[in-house]
Amino acid sequence: MNKFPMTTVGEASLREELDRLKKTDRPRVTEAIAEARAHGDLKENAEYHAAREQQSFIEGRILEIEGKLANSQVIDVTKLENTGKVIFGSTVDLRDLDSDKLLTYRIVGEDEANVKENLISVGSPIARALIGKEEGEVVVVHAPGGEREYELEKVQLV
């Protein structure tokens, strides 16, 4: 089975969510189900059905996170040597050659990606185009909206 890359920050975030789900959310929902059962007729008990639905979501999310953690390859980017080439975990400064706009992205695992925080997935078109490139190179990104050209101005591991 293939392992999926994840940063140490991403792993910590998933473990934190898993801990909250198991130690806080799961007991709270179990208590809500017990309380709703005490009200009698379950067929028309909206609180009971809502709590059961929430319980189902929580249990599904717990299984999903446990699966992701089991199939992840956690990479501590602070221990990697900065060779100037773009690798998983790199933070890159790019200049859009069409608009002359400067963009900064960090290449992270699928579950960590968040465009609003400039975190892009290692599987995204722009990250795939950048991997292995060096500062000063012009990179052509084949995205759904068409081809874009960027100059790779800076590569760093943070």
Secondary structure, DSSP 8 states (H G I E B T S, - for coil): ---EEEEHHHHHHHHHHHHHIIIIIHHHHHHHHHHHHTTS-STT-HHHHHHHHHHHHHHHHHHHHHHHHHTEEEE-GGGS---SB--TTEEEEEEETTT--EEEEEEE-GGG-BGGGTEEETTSHHHHHHTT-BTT-EEEEEETTEEEEEEEEEEEE-
